[in-house]
């Protein structure tokens, strides 16, 4: 009996919220959040792409490979 009354109260509350039009602001707020996150994602990708374009490419490949070989040669056992 308590379960049925709880369901009835929830239905009345949902109907009242629907009639007051309180679902629309929630939907609009989620749409705004989606647009904002999309804009942030796109701008972040553009910033990272520009950072990679401006990186210096004067890296000594032989020295990097030598350091990698030294690290691989370490035994931690």
N, C-alpha and C positions, 0 to 999 in steps of 0.2 A: 504494500500500500504506500509505503514511503517512497519507493522508486517511482511509482506513477505520479505522485504529487510533485516530486522533483522534476520529472519530465514536463509536467504541466506548467510549473513555474518557469522553467527554462524556455518553453515555447512562448509563454506570455511575454517574457522579457525580450526574446528575439523579435517577436511581432511588434512590440513597442519601439524597439530600436529601429526596426525597418520603417515603421510609420513615421518616426521622427527624422528619418533620412540620415542616420548617423553612420551608415555603411559607406556612403559615397566619399566622405572625407578620408576614410581609411584607405579606400581604393586609390584615391587621388594621391595620397601621401606615399603609397607604395610605388605608384607610377613615377613620382618625382624622384624617389630614392633610386629607382632603376635607371632613370635618365642621368642622374648625377654620377652614379657608379660607372656608367658607360662612358661619360665624358672624362672622368678621372682615368679610366683604363686607357682610353685613346691618347690622352695627353701624356700619361706616363710612358707609353710605348714610344711616342715621338721624342720625349726627353732622352730616353735610353738610347734610341737610334742615333740621335745627335751626339751623345756622349761617345758611342762606339766610333762614329765617323771622325771625331776629333782626337781619338787616341793616337799617341805616338807609335809609329811602327818601326822605330829604330832599336829593335830588340836583338841582342846577340844570341842567335839560335844555338850556337855551339856551347856557349856558357850555360844556357838553360838546360840543354841535354846533358851536359856534364853534371850539373847539380841534381838532375833527376836520377842519373846513374848512381851518384853518391848516396842519395836517399834510398834507392832500391837496394843498395849493397848493405845497408844497415841490417843487423840481425838483433832482434829484441828478445830472443829466447834465452 
